């Protein structure tokens, strides 16, 4: 995120459960509600623990306090409405952009790692929890230098799935002159004309507001606590943000925008 903030923060999103349920299209059912204690459901993720032989991804652990979860969701709704962004928690394929058939991991230059069956189940668990209103313990806050940024609202363990990076999928060749600061590589193809990017300017989730580090300074690199990883998930490219160390409550989330490509200028980041 640039050090210059060009938009004005609007009034906070109303802390009203029905409005938040409608905004995020949370499933309404007798079995699930924002007031239900999430601890019972999290038992299904109990077997997904780290081992010395194989490190598995962990599902996020929602806050137990239902009112706090409402505040977390309201903070994201405020950021989305202020930036005129529609909430979406999946990749979207719009007319005139790249079709879904173009999202083919086999085209990745050098090959793309496949998400294991167990880790795919963990990702699906995270998605289903969010559909029930059990969200990652994250708060979106506004910083005068960094703009909107994201903080951990409870301790988060290493290798926890934080969120998926989502938005409209398009060919990079269509976005080379785009001035957006949040475009993410989805598929780096051997044939550059088939390279895909994720554009979160119109539709997105909390990933859009997680800031990058200044990878030109030791201080910037020390702030990194997430890793951006691209996977082949069920025959399609997906981008996940995963914690790469234990994260304390109140700590802001940062990852390296460049990864291995070093194409994004970050020397102006705070």
PECORLIN-V648181 format. One record per residue. N is the residue number from 0. PHI is phi in whole degrees, -180 to 180 (NA if undefined). OMEGA is omega in radians with two decimals (* if undefined). BURIAL is I if it has 24 or more other C-alpha atoms within 12 Angstrom, else O. Layout:
n	phi	omega	burial
N	PHI	OMEGA	BURIAL
N	PHI	OMEGA	BURIAL
//
This chain:
n	phi	omega	burial
0	NA	-3.12	I
1	-67	3.11	I
2	-76	3.11	O
3	-102	-3.11	O
4	-103	-2.99	O
5	-103	-3.12	O
6	-118	-3.12	O
7	-107	3.14	O
8	-74	3.12	O
9	-81	3.10	O
10	-60	-3.13	O
11	-61	3.11	O
12	-62	-3.09	I
13	-60	-3.12	O
14	-84	-3.11	I
15	-122	-3.01	O
16	-57	-3.09	I
17	-64	3.13	O
18	-67	3.14	O
19	-69	3.10	I
20	-59	-3.13	I
21	-70	-3.09	O
22	-61	-3.09	I
23	-96	3.10	I
24	53	3.12	O
25	-72	-3.11	I
26	-65	3.07	O
27	-100	3.08	O
28	-156	3.13	O
29	-62	-3.05	O
30	-82	-3.03	O
31	-131	3.03	O
32	-158	-3.13	I
33	-67	-3.11	I
34	-89	-3.09	I
35	-78	3.13	O
36	-69	-3.05	O
37	-82	-3.00	I
38	-64	-3.13	O
39	-65	-3.10	O
40	-70	-3.07	O
41	-69	3.11	I
42	-63	3.14	O
43	-66	3.10	O
44	-96	-3.04	I
45	-64	-3.12	O
46	-80	-3.10	O
47	-88	-3.10	I
48	-115	3.13	O
49	-75	3.06	O
50	-130	-3.13	O
51	-68	-3.09	O
52	-78	-3.09	O
53	-144	-3.12	O
54	-89	-3.11	O
55	-102	3.06	I
56	-72	-3.13	I
57	-109	3.02	I
58	-76	3.05	I
59	-66	3.14	I
60	-113	-3.11	I
61	-64	3.03	I
62	-67	-3.13	I
63	-71	-3.07	I
64	-74	-3.10	O
65	-64	3.11	I
66	-67	3.10	O
67	-68	3.10	I
68	-64	3.07	I
69	-62	3.13	I
70	-64	3.12	I
71	-63	-3.14	I
72	-68	3.12	I
73	-64	3.13	I
74	-65	3.09	I
75	-70	3.12	I
76	-61	3.10	I
77	-62	-3.13	I
78	-65	-3.12	I
79	-67	-3.12	I
80	-68	3.12	I
81	-64	-3.12	I
82	-96	3.12	I
83	55	-3.12	O
84	-113	3.09	I
85	-84	3.12	I
86	-70	3.02	I
87	-149	-3.14	I
88	-119	3.12	I
89	-151	3.05	I
90	-67	-3.13	I
91	-120	-3.11	I
92	-120	-3.03	I
93	-102	3.09	O
94	-57	3.14	O
95	88	3.09	O
96	-111	-3.13	I
97	-68	3.07	I
98	-77	-3.14	O
99	-61	-3.14	O
100	-64	3.13	O
101	-77	-3.13	I
102	-82	-3.04	I
103	-126	-3.10	I
104	-58	-3.13	I
105	-63	-3.14	I
106	-84	-3.09	I
107	-61	3.10	I
108	-65	-3.12	O
109	85	3.12	O
110	89	-3.14	O
111	-121	-3.14	I
112	-67	-3.12	O
113	-94	3.08	O
114	-71	-3.08	I
115	-64	3.14	O
116	-60	-3.12	O
117	-65	-3.14	O
118	-70	3.06	I
119	-65	3.08	I
120	-63	3.10	I
121	-66	3.09	I
122	-61	3.13	I
123	-65	3.08	I
124	-63	3.12	I
125	-61	3.14	I
126	-64	-3.11	I
127	-69	3.08	I
128	-62	-3.13	I
129	-66	3.11	I
130	-64	3.11	I
131	-90	-3.12	I
132	93	3.09	I
133	-100	-2.94	I
134	-98	3.06	I
135	-59	-3.10	I
136	-78	-3.06	I
137	-131	3.06	I
138	-121	3.02	I
139	-93	-3.13	I
140	-124	3.14	I
141	-105	3.11	I
142	-115	-3.09	I
143	-62	3.12	O
144	-94	-3.05	O
145	-95	-3.04	I
146	78	3.09	I
147	-68	3.12	I
148	-145	-2.98	I
149	-120	3.11	I
150	-120	3.02	I
151	-73	-3.11	I
152	-102	3.00	I
153	-162	3.12	I
154	-59	-3.14	I
155	-125	-3.11	I
156	-80	3.03	I
157	-56	3.11	I
158	69	3.06	I
159	-87	3.03	I
160	-71	-3.14	I
161	-87	3.13	I
162	-171	2.98	I
163	-99	3.08	I
164	-82	-3.04	I
165	-129	3.13	I
166	155	3.10	I
167	-76	3.12	I
168	-94	3.14	I
169	-145	3.04	I
170	-75	3.13	I
171	-58	-3.10	I
172	-61	3.11	O
173	-84	-3.01	O
174	-121	-3.06	I
175	-64	3.12	O
176	-106	3.14	O
177	-74	-3.12	O
178	-93	3.11	O
179	-65	-3.08	O
180	-104	-3.06	I
181	-127	-3.11	I
182	-69	-3.07	I
183	-120	3.06	I
184	-68	3.07	I
185	-104	-3.12	I
186	-140	3.10	I
187	-101	-2.98	I
188	-83	3.05	I
189	-61	3.04	O
190	-91	-3.06	O
191	-54	-3.11	O
192	-69	-3.13	O
193	-105	3.11	I
194	-67	-3.10	I
195	-114	3.07	I
196	-132	3.06	I
197	-103	-3.11	I
198	-115	-3.04	I
199	-94	-3.04	I
200	-74	-3.12	I
201	-108	3.13	I
202	-134	-3.11	I
203	-169	3.07	I
204	-129	-3.05	I
205	-68	-3.11	I
206	-58	-3.11	I
207	-60	-3.01	I
208	-101	3.06	I
209	-84	-2.99	I
210	-87	3.13	I
211	-98	3.11	I
212	-88	2.91	I
213	-85	-3.05	I
214	-85	3.05	I
215	-100	-3.12	O
216	-129	3.08	O
217	-60	-3.13	O
218	-64	3.13	O
219	-65	-3.11	O
220	-66	-3.14	I
221	-67	-3.10	O
222	-75	-3.06	I
223	-64	3.08	I
224	-132	3.07	I
225	-127	3.04	I
226	-125	3.10	I
227	-96	-3.04	I
228	-129	3.09	I
229	-99	-3.10	I
230	-130	2.88	I
231	-87	-3.14	I
232	-117	3.13	I
233	62	3.10	O
234	87	3.07	O
235	-134	3.09	I
236	-74	3.07	I
237	-138	3.14	I
238	-119	-3.14	I
239	-116	2.97	I
240	-104	-3.03	I
241	-127	3.10	I
242	-66	3.13	I
243	-109	3.00	I
244	-168	3.05	O
245	-66	-3.10	O
246	-120	-3.12	I
247	-86	3.05	O
248	-61	-3.14	O
249	90	-3.14	O
250	-78	3.09	I
251	-78	-3.09	I
252	-95	3.13	I
253	-142	3.00	I
254	-141	-3.13	I
255	-86	-3.14	I
256	-60	-3.00	I
257	-89	-3.05	I
258	60	3.14	O
259	-98	-3.00	O
260	-92	3.10	O
261	55	3.13	O
262	-105	-3.06	O
263	-98	3.14	I
264	-71	-3.11	O
265	-123	-3.05	I
266	-67	3.12	O
267	-94	-3.12	O
268	-70	3.13	I
269	-83	*	I
//
